[in-house]
Amino acid sequence: MKPVRRRIRRHFGLTAKQVAVRSQRPWYFQVGVILILLGLGYFGAYLQFSSGHDKLGRLALENQTINTNLIRLERQLQIEQVAQTNLTKELKEVQDENIHLKEDLAFYKNMLNGKK
């Protein structure tokens, strides 16, 4: 039994050999990987920003075009509304004049019928 104990003590006791087990990469390798990932992140952000800036310019131009068309259409609508109002007034005047002429015509017909 003593030989088994000695073997166990030799492997696990205070007199056991010191062994270092490392599962990590060296620090310079980790720093390199971090720098590469940061560079890729900044490059991706730059691409997003530059494409967003171009898109912003296109959208501003499109917005200006749409605003110009909106102003033109609003003016056209105002002109059509004024024209519609004028036509309505003129139609009312023409109808009133027509009614007045019909009344005059009826009066003159009564005068002619009264003479016979």
Summary of the structure (lengths in Angstrom):
residues: 116
radius of gyration: 49.8
end to end distance: 161.5
largest distance: 162.5
contacts: 205
relative contact order: 0.03
helix: 86%
strand: 0%
